[in-house]
Structures are given as structure tokens and as C-alpha cells.
């Protein structure tokens, strides 16, 4: 069935508290999607942000990002007073999330809410349901606080290596802090389930995102080091990245520890099955990030300053796909199959029966044929104008070479009257891809200032874009709906 959706992370919603949240603006965006004839809302990972404020560098694969907890809902619940949050400076610019201010202020406010929290059956039930991951996560966060934010590998040796006596003692010492961080997760998942349920009631499914890797400073690496390529001192042997290409001369050095795939295979990929099953409960569809890494991944010796001197190493391949198909046969996945692709990667994707991604921005090099031109698409694919890692379409047209723009204009029959960006959106919606997802920034015809991420860089330009209040209108919904109906995606 043909359908379409919009890509926009929750943090990009407008609102008064420095970042988009799961409050009334999120519910209003669901209403906008419904009015626009969309059936899917694609978001980025909802896990806590880590180094560089990236949602792809999270200290937990199971926990939720406490920045997304809506404070007005806590006022309605009697856990906060409006005056207590109104006097706090949450942002410097309305259109940018300020993660520094959020880091300094958000937990303080949540602690105030916790001081008025009595617990209850719902909280106890949540803790019971989350017992596979919550105790370790809450302890991890309490320990990070005790040791001034230091990573786990700089903690005292007994805690770094999780020796039983030390762990039992610290759990007792930090019992109240552990309960606080459990409370924060209870708030997050209570609000998320309300928003997700509302979206489903409105006929909107959520496409969630699961990063392939976890950072070294994560509860997963600390609690299960045997699953990662670490030495006896728990230092990485090699780390993840991607090789040099036309975008990055030295490649991208991500720095995440690599998986010890032999151990995962021996365990029947149980850790991955649990991780994806949890994601399947949170979302309706999962975008599996960096899918090509399951066929082969770029391994960089630990300590190198760039990814230039890495090498390709074979991944788990078909045994991983078979384990997923057997263990989670009904899990809807989108394979993020971008980057350096080989036939083996495509065969792995097709063996799972999962749709890959087609990005129009990659299509218009006039010097060589491209698999991203719509006439090459298959039905089982997802067409994008661009993703969170790309320019906005307006920026692309402003910066691409004259030859690329001329090729794109000719291929898509673009005109200034229609607008080049809207003509590109029309082309994406008209494609044979079963699903088409457009960034909200492109529907708003925004320039490069609205770009979400610049891969391989660290700056306050990454992950911070927010829509201004009032920019998402009923007229825009009507225009999107008419185009969606024209190409039979309603």
C-alpha cells in the first residue's frame, strides 16, 4: 500500500522550554499529520543524548531522553508549579535547542517533581516491566552523578569491573538516587505511551530509529563488556567509523566500540533480539541504522585520530538476518542501506525482505548513472528528498554545481513557478516507492540554517534546529494533502 510521512524529530517541535517535548505541540503535530493525509511520523532515536548531543551516541539503548518530558504535563499532574519553571532560562534562541542550558536545568526541575512524588502501583508496575534494563541504567546514572560525570572506565576499579561486593554496597548507598532515575524513566514512558497511543488512534504510525552502535561510555558496555571488542583492561581494541569518501577526506571516526560478533552469534543474538523487541514495543516501524555494517564494517585501531587507516571486517551477515526473521518475524524494519554498498549488502537486505532507502539528493551526478534516480526504484523501498544527515533541498539547489541543478531540473521537469523544492517533493511522492518520507524542513522550503546534522562534525549546529511557533499551518497541511492524494498515498 502506498503511503507517506514526514521526518521531524521531537526536539524540533516549538515550545517554551528550550526543546521540543511530548506535550501539546507534539499532539498538535499529530493532528497536522492527519490533516495533511500522512500515515507516518519518522523521528530520530528517543534515547538520552550523549557526546555532542547526538541521539546516535546514547548511554542507553533502552532508556528515554528526559529532555523530552513535558513540564506542563507535570504541572497538570501537580508535581510542579508553573512559577517554578517559568523563571528558568531554557534557551537563547527560539529556533535552536540549547543543550547546555537543558543539561544545567532539566534534572533540577525533575528533582523538584520527584520530591512531591508518592510512588504507587503504576510506578511499581513500570519498574517491574522494565526490570531487564532499568536497575542497571538507574545505577549507572547515579554513579555518573557521584563521580562528577566521569565515564564508567574512570570509576574505581571495583565498580569499573562490577565486582559483586562493591555493586551490592553501592546499590544500597545510592538507593534514593536509583529510585529518582527510575522515576524519570517512568515519566518519560508514561508521556511517550500517551503520545504514541494518540498518534495510532489518529491513524499515524511512528517510524523509530535504532543506531547500530552504542558508545563506550554506555550502560550496555559497562554491564556486558563481553559483547564488545575490549581488552582485559576494558579498553577498546578497535572502534567504528566509515572510510574516506567524496564527503570526508579522512573518513568518519565514530569511536564506538565494535561488537564481538562471535559471542553474539553463540548466544543466538539474544542481546539484539531484546534490543529490537523493545524498539518494536516503542515504535510501529524501525529504521535500522547503518545496515551495511551487518555485512561488513569499517574497523579502526583504537587510538588512531582519523578513520583513514581502518579496514573492512566481515559482519554477522546472513546468520544475523536469519536470527531476526526467526525471533522477531513480524517486526517491520527499514534498512538504512546508504553509504558504500556492495552486492553482498543488497543481498542481505533482500534476504530480510526489508525496504532500503532512496535519497533524491544523491541522484543527480550527470557524469555517472545513479541508483537513486526514480526510474530505477522498486516498490519495496522508501524514497526521501533528504534525511537528517543531508542538506535541506533548498540548500542543495543553492550549493550544487550548475550541471547537477540542470540535470535535476530536466529530469524532474522543475519550474520556478512551482518551485524547485516542491517539484522535488512532487517527484518523490510520484515515485513507485511504497513509502515516501519528506523532511519537514523541505515542506517549509527552509535553507541551510535548518539542517539537522553535519556528519563527522561537532558543533552547536548539529541536532539543534527547531521549528518556529506558528510555522506549521493548516494551509501547509492542505497543500501537502492535495499532493499526497494526487499520487495515491492517502
HUNORGI-V267046 format. One line per field, one symbol per residue. psi: psi as a letter, one per 20 degrees, with the letter a starting at -180 (. if undefined). A space follows every 10 residues. Layout:
BEGIN
psi->???
END
This chain:
BEGIN
psi->pprrapopqh hiqrrikiqq akbhhghhhg gggghjjqiq oprrqjrpqc pjkpijmqiq ihrqoihipp hhhhghijiq qhhhihjpoh qhphjppnhg hgghhghghh hghhijpibr hggggghghj ihhgggghgg hhhhghkkjq qhjjrqghhg jlpgghgggh hghkghhghg hhgghggghg hghggggggh hjjpqporpo qhrqrgmqhg hghmhiiqnq ahjkqqgrrq aqrqaihohj apohjqqqqn hhggghjkkg ghggghgghh hhrhqpooql hiiigqqopp ppiqhrjhka qpppahchhg ghhghghmhj opqponlrbo qrhhghhggh hijqqappoh hihloiiqqp iiphiiqrgm rppqgraiir rqhghghhir qhgggggggg gjlqqhghph ghhggggghi riphppppqh hhhilqaiij qgqnqjqorj ipjipqpqpi horhhggggg gghghhklj.
END
